[in-house]
Amino acid sequence: MVGLVRPAVVEDAAAIADVHVASWRTTYSGLLPEDFLGSLDEAGYEGRWRRILEDGSSRVYVAADGPDIVGFASGGRERAGESGYEGELYAIYILRDSQGRGHGRRLVQAVVGGLRELALRDMVVWVLRENAGARKFYERLGGVYIRTQPITIGSSSLQEASYGWRSLDDVRY
Ligand SMILES: CC(C)(COP(=O)(O)OP(=O)(O)OC[C@H]1O[C@@H](n2cnc3c(N)ncnc32)[C@H](O)[C@@H]1OP(=O)(O)O)[C@@H](O)C(=O)NCCC(=O)NCCS
């Protein structure tokens, strides 16, 4: 079945939180301490996503596989402080069993559409330096490596890398 991507609604907050926590655990196992990953709390993330969806300043999309939400992505005005970029892909997570089936590409396409609606012309994304899979995905979509900087997550000191698309027309699906 071809996956469907649609704008998220407030009622999706719990499903987005479930995908968020499950994907963090599988993606960052070995990169972040297991006790930190174990402590991530779906209910807390549900509240956070509910507020984001109610607030409406980010564009949030979900990928559905039949009745199940298997991924999500969000974006909006650049907020991480990368000079020279207006738009940002804030987050994109797909459940491990649903990766590699085009959901990521379709979610980026949706976020790019959302950035265009906000009259933003370019896009930056931050990714953990050691997250080789996601980096390959961004490179596949035409993202150009910009730089690396330190980031603290919980008590872990890591490095994150940025990728940019100078024009939304440069995103290659
Ligand atoms: C990274 C992620 C969003 C990609 O989404 P996806 O649905 O798995 O990727 P798609 O099926 O849409 O793939 C799109 C293209 O990227 C390529 N690609 C995707 N993941 C890749 C990987 N790990 N290594 C190499 N290429 C990859 C695909 O081969 C495809 O290219 P093709 O059409 O030329 O074959 C998804 O795998 C994911 O959620 N990973 C875990 C969470 C994560 O790291 N999120 C990003 C945090 S910054």
The ligand as an ORCA input file, in Angstrom:
! r2SCAN-3c Opt
* xyz 0 1
  C      16.287      8.974      8.108
  C      14.823      8.644      7.802
  C      13.946      9.854      8.152
  C      14.689      8.361      6.297
  O      13.360      8.028      5.987
  P      13.017      6.661      5.198
  O      11.563      6.561      5.059
  O      13.715      5.553      5.887
  O      13.726      6.942      3.807
  P      13.065      6.815      2.336
  O      12.572      5.430      2.157
  O      12.098      7.921      2.106
  O      14.367      7.008      1.434
  C      14.557      8.126      0.573
  C      15.923      7.987     -0.073
  O      16.948      8.100      0.927
  C      17.766      6.930      0.929
  N      18.059      6.557      2.337
  C      17.190      6.544      3.366
  N      17.812      6.095      4.475
  C      19.080      5.809      4.114
  C      20.198      5.272      4.799
  N      20.125      4.946      6.100
  N      21.353      5.079      4.128
  C      21.441      5.399      2.815
  N      20.405      5.900      2.093
  C      19.238      6.099      2.748
  C      16.909      5.848      0.300
  O      17.722      4.836     -0.265
  C      16.134      6.627     -0.731
  O      16.932      6.869     -1.871
  P      16.625      6.080     -3.279
  O      15.222      6.423     -3.626
  O      17.639      6.666     -4.191
  O      16.824      4.640     -2.957
  C      14.320      7.405      8.575
  O      15.088      6.285      8.211
  C      14.352      7.546     10.079
  O      13.377      7.974     10.684
  N      15.484      7.180     10.724
  C      15.587      7.162     12.158
  C      15.368      8.506     12.793
  C      16.341      9.559     12.339
  O      17.536      9.348     12.242
  N      15.775     10.766     12.085
  C      16.547     11.926     11.683
  C      17.030     12.653     12.879
  S      17.925     14.134     12.431
*
